[in-house]
């Protein structure tokens, strides 16, 4: 299917990139390998404003003071065993003086070898930009390689890896070095070679791994504090007065039945184990830990901004402007197709020719005819709105279905004497597993649906497409992952009613109640199982198992198809064949999304599960090497993308950090017993202790007022029960207004609301204070940016002065210099005829060198 090949539109813009397009399977695939000469690289580098090193030698970045310098030296010595053995590409103490490339100022740059002046990532980026904006007149004025791939003219386009990562011998390349020092589980304790990652994969992927590394390192102090909080709960469990009172059988609190007819009265002391376990997470230390984690999230984001600025300075990203980024954005193939269809409906085919010419000359031209109006996009927006509402309603419906499952199974198990004692444990465990399975399935469905909905919107550029896809996928996956947890934290047990006036589902089943020790323990179980299950299953099955199965399936498919086996054997040593067999790179959205959802588990409900940072840390230590191995060994090499930040992900992280303050405030105030204990201790206790707290939280009910047909059948209690107890703040049966909310209820409710307001404002104030105290731009980097501007001015003046000196030399010398200069310019503009070996594929290949 070679007729779709249209490199004639490149006009000498030949590139170091492999593009594969399909032929009939009997003939195999044809690989087109194109090489970029120096003049093309120079022109595109100037157009893209790529910063390159100047002739000036590296200058030293001085430390602020002697104390900081000494501290850094000690830190460097202590951490030397943890550093990967890779060349230092951007030393923290030295930096090249860089300036945007310009063909008119070639004398400024240290061009020793034109073949190696631009590194592979830069060449790949130049290649990608050329291919994205090149029009093909033979394919209906299709714009760019992405359109050709979308129209099935080409199967793939990708840069080549730097050889094999596991090749024998001492020959070393960047890919092999990354594998040995980064992409193996055996080097999990080492720092990441961020500069080498950026050099090989580009700035966008380099920033992702830098962010993931900082996030993982920040989990270390939060994990230590979380373990201390948990150990504090273990150490004080014997001193907890409320759990002692619940476990004391002499108190003999006779509780009301948990279900109608089949359930009997029961003693509160039978829930001793649940009460003692709840204290491990429901203790005063969790309040301190919640405040700490809110400040931790703020400090993490502030430190990331500083690290991002530091990396941007060393990677020469500080000069990227929004106008330059927009200039590099090109229309997506789907957008072009939609515009072309619109133009065909409005006028004859000549407008299509005009459209292709306009897009070739200037994509940013303000021409209303070539844009989609709101009327064109309205059907897509409407489908998006309705679909998202439907999927959110579907998630809530599934949560409600699980609630009904819990209620009905609990009622069924209560009918059997053998299973009656383990009803709560059985129902909780099975319901959490069902929730986990549903979350994992819906995660995959919602990811695909979000992509489909974004395509319907027809965004113009890839950046707009990615941002809208991220927002949709995050919204759906956020609701999917956290809705069961929000139910247990804030809604379970709030709408039960009271004995004699219970709330029923389908007129037969009572709404479920919290355990005697509260819902916090169940929230902890729900959170831990969902968090650990998502991490273990997604990492071990989805990220490891599925790619291996795909690779095995593709290998078996190639072996079984005629004409492919011999071809594969004959070209097994060619790099483009090996790279073609790898998985295509699909972007960083799944990697970021997984970590963002984990960040929510760590921050949103940390008051109920202080060990969440520990499990997140253990997962991330593996996740860093897992992602590294995937990028180095299992994926085709991505196109190098130049970006100065992580984009919309930072805004999402910041939003989760602020929302976590509110959620943790309500978890402490509403879900835990922290506020009721404080109110009792300082307002109702006779001696200022928690003695009598359990009795204070239990209300009386006259069993003679139970509805007909709901009384326990065949009660096993030795004595006749006149009053049973239930957990609530209500007036006793003998009061003037029986079973109404008591004064204690309103006191506790007021205290809870006051705590939420005070906690939220205090933590927000401390977060703003931390934000203010930590500058976004490190002081040394800010000073160096100013210093670099001065050095550039001095360097320009010096070079111009030397240039004027040469012009003032005597005529014979000047003529000789001019003759030499003409030869140099002729040599520099001559196209390179260098052809790398192995450029002929087995069934067919083309090597272009213009």
N, C-alpha and C positions, 0 to 999 in steps of 0.2 A: 504494500500500500504506500509506495514511495511518492505518489503524485501529490501528496499533501506537503512535501518538503519545500520550504520557501525561504531558505537562507539568503536568497538574492536580495531580500529587503534589508539585510544587515549592512550592505555597502561597506565592505572591508572590516566590519566590526566582528572579528572572529574571536572566539572565547575559549578559555580553558575549561570547558564544561562538556559532559557527556549527555547526549539526548538519545533516547531510544524510541523507535516507533515500530509498531507491529507490522509484521508481514504474515503471510499464511504460515501455519505451524509446520508445514512440511519444509519450508525454506528457512525457518528459524527467524531470528531478529537481526536487524541491521542497526549498528551503532555509528552515529555520526560524531566525530571528535573534532572540535574546532579550537584553534589556537589564536590568542590575541597578541598582536605585535605591540611594540613599545608605544607607537604613536596613538593607538587606540586606548591603551591603558592611561597614557598621559592626558589625553583629551577628556576621558570620563572621570579621572581623578580630579581634574580641574572643575568639571561640571558638578560633581558631587561634593566638592569642597573637602576632600579628604586631607586630614592633617598628616604630614610626614616630617621626619627629623631634618633639621637644618645642618649646615656645616659646623655650627658651634658644638663643641664637645658637651658632654653631660655636665650639668651643674649640680651642686650639692644643695640638698634641702636641710637647712639647719634646724636643730631642735630649739624649743622655746627657752629652756634653762638647763642648768647642770643637773638638778634633781631629776627632771624628766628624762634627761639623757642617760643618767646612771640607771634609772629604773628600767628604761628600755633595753639597755645593754644586759642587765641581769635577766630580764624576761626573755631576751633573745637566746641567751646561753641555756636557760632552763628548758626552753621549748625547742631547742635544736634537734633532739631525737624525734620530735613529732613533725618535722618539716620534710616534705617530699624531696627526693633527690632529682630536682629538675633545674634547668638554667634559670637564673633570675632575669625575667623579662622586664619587670618594672620594679627596681629596687626602691624601697621606701626612703632611701637617703639620696638617691641620684635620679635624675630625670633628663630626658632629651628635650631640647628646645624645639618645639614643633610649630609648623605654620602650614595653612592650607596650600595645597599644591597649585602651582601656576606655571604654565609653559613659558610665560614671558620672564619669569624670575628663576630660571633653571640654575643660575649661578649661586642661589641661596642654599641648595640642597646638596647633600653628600651622596652623589650618585656614583658609586664605584662599579656596580654591576647592575645593568638594567634588567637582567633576568631575575634577580633576587631583590630588587629595590622594593617592590610591592609583595607582601607576604601572600600566602595562599588564601587566607580569609578575605583579604582586600580584593584579590583578583576574582574570587568567587562572587563577591558583592558587586563588583563592576560588571561581571558576566550577567548576573541576575538582572541588574538594572537595564542592560542593553536588551536582553531577551524580553523583558516585560513591556518595553515601549516600542518594539519593532513591529511594524505593520506588515501583513502578508496579503498582497493583492490577489493571490490565487485562491484564498480562502475567505472570500466575501469581506475583504478589508478587516480581517480578524486582527485584533491588537494583542500582541504579546504571546509568549510561549504558553502561558496559562490558558489562553483561549484555545490554542492548538491542542493542548492536552484535554481540555474539556470537550472538544469536538472529536476526540478519539483519533486525531491525526498523528499525535505522538502518544506513547504510553507513559513516558516519564522523562524528567530532566533533572539532573542532579550533579553536584561536584563530586570528584573522586576522592576517596580516602587516600591517605599517604601510605599505601602499601598495607601489608598484613600486620595485625597486632600480635600474632603468636608465631611469627616466622622464626626459624632457628638461625643461630649465628649472632654475631655482635653488631650487625648493621642496625642502626637505630633511626626511627622516625618519630614524629610527634604522636602519631596514633599508638605506636608501641610503647612509647614513654608514658602516655596517659594510662594505658592499660596496666603497666607494671606499678606505677606509683599512685594510681587513683581508682581504677575500675576493678579492683579485686577486693574481696572481703578480708583478705589477710592484712590490708593496710588501713583498716577501719579507724585506727587510732591516730592516723596522720592527718595533718591539715590538707585542705584541697589546694592543688596548684591552679589557683584562679586565673593567673595570668596566662598560663599555657592553655587552659580551657577557653579563655577568650580568644587567644591567638588561633586556635584550631577551629572553634565553632562560631566565633563571633560574639559581639557584645551582649546580645539579647540572652543567649544561653549562659554566657558567663555571669550575667547579673542574676539569673535564676539560681545558679548554684552558689553564688555568693550570699544571696538572701537565705537559701536553705541552710547553708553553713552557719550563718549568724543566728537564725532561729533555733537551730539545734544546740548551739553553744549557750544560748540564753535559757534553754530548758534545764540546764545543769543546776543553776541556783534555785530555780523554782522547784525542781525535783527534790533537792536537799531539804528545802523548807517544808515541802509536802510530806516527806517521810518523817520529819520532826513532829509535824502536827499529828500525823497518824500515831506515832509512838507516844505522844503526849496523851492521846485518847486511850491507848493501851495501858499506860502507866497509872492513869487516874480512874480506871474503870471500877476499881474496888472502893473508891471514895465517892462515887456518884450516888447521892442520896435518893433521887427518884427511882433509879433502877433497883436500888436495895429495897425500897418500899414495895415495888412491883413484885420482886422475887420473894418477899416475906410472906409465907403462907399463913401467918397468924393474923394478917390484916383481913383476909377472907373477903375480898371485894367480889361480890357475885354479879357478874356481867350479864347483860341482856343477850338473848340468842342472836347469832350472826345470820340466821336465815329462818324462814317460816317453817313451822311444823317439825321438820326433821332435825333441826338444831336445838340443842339443850342449853340451859344456863351453864355458865362456865366461870372458873376462878381466874382472876387476873394474873395470879402467880404462874399460870401455865404459859404465859407469854414472856417469861423471864429472859429466855435466850435472845429474843428479838430486842428487848429493851437494853440489854447489855451490849449487843452488837451496835445498836443505834448510837450509843455514846462514843463509839470509835470515830464517828464523823460528825455527831451533833454535840459539840463541846465549844467552850469559849474561844479556843484556838482557831476554829474555822472562820470566825469573824475577822481576826487578825490576818489570816491567810487570804481571805477575799479582798481585803484592802491591799495587801501586798501584791496580789496577782493583777489588780487593776493598775497599780503603779508599774508593775512589771511589763504589762502590755504597752503602756505609754513609753517606758524607757526603751523597750525593744524597737518600737517604731521610730523613736528619735535617733537611736544609734544606727538604725538602718539608713535613715536619711543622711547621717554623717558618713557612713561607709559608702553609700551610693555616691555622695559628692566626692569622696576621696578617690574611689575607683574612676569616676568620671574625669577627675583631674589627671590621673596617671594614664588613663586610656584616651586622653585628648577628646573627651566628649563634652567639655564645658562650653564649647562654642556652637553646639547644635541649636539652631533656632527652629521655631515652629514652622516658619516659612520654608526652611530647607527640608524639614520632614514632609511637609505637604507636597513639595515639589517632587519628592521621590514616590509619592503615592500614585498608582495607576488604576484605571477602571477595571473592575472585575469582569470576566467574560459574561456572566449572567446579566450584569448591568448593561453591557454593550448589546447583548441580544434583545433585552427588553426595550431599549431605546430604538434599536433597529426595527423591531416589530411595530413600535408606535409610529415611527416615521413612514413605514410602509402603509399603514392604515391612513395616514394623513395625506400622503402625496405619492407621486410615482417613484420608480426606482432610482431616478437621478439624485434624489435627496440622499439616498444611501451612500452614493459615491461622495457627495458633499460631506456627509457625516464622517466617512473614513478619512477624508482629507483634513477635516477640522480636528479630529482626534489625534492625527499624526502630528499636526503642527502645534497644537496646544490643547491639552486636555482640560486646562483650567479656564479656558475661554468662557466668558459669561454669555452663553447663547441659550436662551430659554427653550429653543426648539430641541436641543440636544439633552435636556434634563427631564427627569420624571417629576411631574407635579404631584401635589397631595392627592389629586383625584386618581392618579395612576397607582399610588401607594395605599389608598384607603382600604381596598379589599384585603390587602396583606395585613395592615394594622388591625382591622376588625377580626380577621381570623386569629391573629396573635392574641388579642385581648380575650376573645372567647375561649380559645384553647388553653391559655394559662389559667383562667378562672376555672375551667373544667378540670384541669389536672390538679389544681390546689384542692378543689372540692372532692376529687377522687382520693387524694391523700387523706383528707379528713374523714371521708367515708370508710376508708380502710382502718383508720384508727378507731372509729366507732364500732366497726365490725369486730375488731379485736377485743374491745370493751365488752361487747355482747357475748363473745366467746368466753371471756373470763367469768362473766356473771352466770351464764348457763352451765359451764363446766363445773364451777364452784357449787351450784345448786345440785347438779347431778351427783357429784362426788359426796356431797353431804348426806345423801340418802343411804349410802353404804357405810356401815360401821367400821369396816376395815380401812377405808380410804379417808374417813372423816378427819382423822388427826393430821393428815398431811395435805389438806386441801389447799391452804394458802401457798405452800412451797411449790406444789405441783402446778397450780394455775399460774403463778408468777413466772416460773422457769419456762413453761411452754409458751406463754404469751410473749415473753421477751424474745425467744428464738423465732417465733412467727414474725414478730416485728423486724428482726434482723434480716430474715430471708426476704421479706417484702421490700425492705429498704434497699437491699442489694439489687433486686430485680428492677425496681422502679428507677434506681440510679442509672442503670444502663438505658432503660426506655426513655427517661427524661432527657438524657444526654443526646440521644438521637432525635427526639422530638424538638428540642431546643435548636438543634442545627437546622432541621427542616423549617421551623418557623422563621429563623433568621434568613434563610434563603428566600422565603416568600416575601420578605420585606424588600429584597433586592437592594442592599446597601451598595454604594458606589465603589468604595475602596476596601481593601483587605483590612485596614485598621478599624474602620467603622464596623465591618462585618464581625471582626474578632471581639470588639467591645460589646456589641449587642448580644452576641452569642454568650459571652461570659455572664452578662447580667441575667439573661434568661435561665441559663443552666444553673447559676448560683441560687437564684430565687427558688427554682423548683427543687434543687437538691437540698437547700437549706430547710425548706418546709418538710421535705421527705425525711430527712435525718433527725430533725429535732421535734416534730409534732408529737410522737409518742412520749418523749421526755417532758415536753411542756405539759402534757396531760397529767402525768404522774406528779409533776412538781406543783402545779397550780390549780388543778381542777378535780383530781381524784379525792373523794371524801368530802367535797364541799357542798354537794347537792344530794345528800343521802336522806335528809329528813331526820326524824326521831322515832323512837319506839311508839307505836300506835298511829304514826302518821309518816310512814316511809314513802319515798319516791320509788315508783316501779317502772320498769322497762317492759313494754308489751303487756302491761297489766298483770304480769305473773312473776317477774324477777326483780328483786330489790337491787338498787344501785350499790356498787361495791364500796366498801369502806377502807380506810387506811388501817394498817396494823396497829395494835395497842401502843407501840412505841412511836407511832407517827409514820408518815410517808417518806421520810428522808432516807431510811434504809432501803426501801424499794426503789427510790430514785437512784441511789448509788448502784444498786444491782443492775437496773435498766441501763444506766449510763455506761457502766463498765463493760457489760456484755456487748452492747451495740458498738462501742468504741473499739474494743479489742477485736470483735468479730469483723468489723469493716477493715481494720488494719491487717489482720491475719489473712482473711480470705482474699481481699483485693490485692495484697502484695504477693501472696503465694500462688493464687490461682489466676487472677486476671493479669497481673504484670509479669509473672514468670511462666506459668503453665500455658496460657493462651498463645503468647508469641511462639513458644516452642512447638505447640501443636500446629500453628499456621506454617511454620518453617518446615516441619515434617510433612505436612500435607502438600505444600508446594514442591518439595523434593520428590515425593512419590508421584505427583502429577507430571513432573518433568521426565521422570524415568519411564512412565507408562506411555507417554505420547510419542508417536513415531517421528523420527527425524530430529528429536531433541537430544537423545542420549549421546550419539556420536558427536554432535555439535558441542555439547557441554564438555565432553572429554577433551576435545581438540582445543578448546579455549579456556580451560580451567585456570590457567595461569594469568589471564588478563584481568586487570583490576576492575574494568567496567562490568565484566560478567559477574564477578564476585559481589560487587556492590548492587547490581541489579537483583540479585537473589535475596538481598536484605529487605527488611520491612521499610516502607516509605515513612518519612518523618511527617507527622500530622500536627505538630505544634506543641506548645507548652501548656495549653489550657488544662488537660487532664492532670498534669503534674501539680500545677498551682492549685487546682480545685481540691485535690486530695489533701493538700497541706492546709488549705483555708478551712475546710470542714473540720480537720483535726484541731486547728487553732480555736475554733468554736467550742469543741469539746473541752479544751484545756481551760478556756476562760469563762464561758457562759455559765457553767454549773459547777465551778471548782469548789464552791462551798459545800457541796454534797459529796464530792469525790476528790479529796486532796491528792490522791495518788495518780490522777490523770496526767500530770506532767512527767511522771516517771515512765509510764507506759508510752507516752508520746516520744520521750527521749530514746528509749530502747528501739522503738519503731524507726525513728529518723536516722539512727546510726546505721541501720540496715538500708533504709530508703536511699541515703546518699550514694552508697556503693551500688545499689540496685539500679538507680537511674544512670549512674556513671557507666556501668557495664552495658546497659541498654543503648546508650548513645554511642559508645565506642565500638561495640561488637555486633549489635543486632539491628541498628538503624542505618539507613543511607545517610551520608553526610548532609546536614542541613545547609541551606544557603545562609551565609553570614549576614546578619541583620544588625544595623547600627542603631542603637537606641540609648537614651540617657537615663531611663528609669524603668520600673516594672509596670508602669501604666496604671490601669484601673484597679489592679490588685491592691495597691496601697490604700486606695479609698475604701475598698471592701474591708481590709484589715482594720483600718481606723474606725469604720462603722461598727464592726464586731466588738472592738475594744470598748467603745462607748456603750453599746447595748449590754455588754457583760456587766457593767456597773449596776444597771437597772435590774437585770435578771438575778444577780447574786444578792442584791438588796431584798428582793421579794422572796428568794429561796430562804434567806435567814429569817425574814420577818414572818412569812406565811407558812413555809413548809416545816421548818425546824421549831423546836420548843424553846428557843433562846429567849424570845420576847416574853412568852407566858411565864417562864421561870424568873426573869427579872422583875416583872410586875408583881408576882407573888412574893418574891423575896423582900422587896422594898415597900410594898403597899399592904400586904395581907398577912405576912408571916409575923408571928408573935415574938420570935427571937432573932429575926434577921437571917434565918437559914432556910433551906429548902425542905425541911421536915414538914410533912403534911401536904406537899405539893400535889401528889397523885390524887389524894382525896379531894383536894380543891378543884381539880380539873374534871371530876366525875360527877354527873348529875344523877338524881333519883328518878325512877319511874315506877308507878304502881302497876304491877303485872295484871291486875284485874281489869285494866283499861286496854289490854291488848285486843285487837280486832278478832272477831269470831273466826276461827279456822286458822289462826296464825300462832296459837299457843303451842309450846313444845309437846310432842306426843311421847308418852312413856318417859317422863323425866327421871333421871338417875340420881337427883339430889336427895340427900338423906332427910332434910327438913323442908317443909313447905316454904316456898319463896313468896314474900309479899312485895318486896321492892328489889328491883335490879338496877344496876348502874350502867351508864353509857357516857362516852367521852364527849362532853359539850358543856358550855356555860349556860344553864337554863334553871329557871325557878323550880323548886321541888313541888310535888303534888299537893302539899298542904298550904302552899302560898296562895295569896289572893288571885294572882294571875299565873296558874300552873303552866309550866313548860314554855313560858315566854323567855326571851333572852334576858339574862341577869345583868346586874350592874358590872360584874366582873367581865362579861363578854364585851361590853362597850369600852371598858377600861383597856382590855387587851387589844381590841381593834384600834383604839386611838393610839396606843403605844406602837403598834405595828406600823401604822401610817406615818407616825412621827419618825420612827427609825428609818423608814424608806427615804423620807425627805432628807433627814440629817446625813444618812450614809451616802446618798447619792451626791449631795452638795459637797460634803467633805472630800469624797474621793475625786469628784470632778475638779475641785479646787486644788487638791494635791497634784492631780494630773496636769492641770494647766501650769502649776508651779514648776513641776519637773520639766515640762515642755519649754518654759521660759528660761530655766536655768541651763538647759543643754542647747547650745546653738546648733542650728541646722547645718551650718558650714563650719568645720573645724577651723580654729584660729590659724594654725600653721598653713592650712590649705588656702585660706583667704589671703594671708600674707604672700604666699608663693604665687598666687594668681596675679596679684599686683606686681610682684617682683618680675614675673615672667614677661609682663607687658613692657616693663622698663628694659629688660634684657633684649627683647625683640627690637625695640627702637634703637638701642645701641648697636645691635647686630646689623640692622638695616643701614644705619649711618656708616658703619665701618665698611660694609660691602660696597655701598655707593661711592665712598671715598676711594677705595681701591679701584673701582671701575673708572672713576674720573682720572686717577693717576695713569692708568693704562692708555686712556684717550689722549693724555698730554705728552706721551712718549714721542721720540723722533719718528719721522715718517717711515724710514726703512724698517725699524723695529715694529712699527704699527702695522705696516703692510704684511710683514711676516706673521704677526699675530692674527691679522685678519685672514690670511691664507689658512693658517692652522684652525682658526675658528670655523671657516667655511667647511673644512674637512670634517671637523667634529660634528657640525650640524648635519652634514650629509650622512655621516655614520649613524647619528641618533635617529634620523627620520627614515632610514632604510628599513623595510619590513624584515622581520626575523624569519629566516628560513629554517630555523631549528625545528626538527621534528623528533618527538620522543619515540623511542623504540616501542614496538608492539602496537602499532596503531591500526593494524588490519585485523578485523574480526573474522570469525570462522566462515559464516555464511555470506557476510557482506559488510563492508564498513567504508566510511569516507572520512578522510583527514583533510581539512581545509586549512590552508595557510596563505593568507592574502598579504 
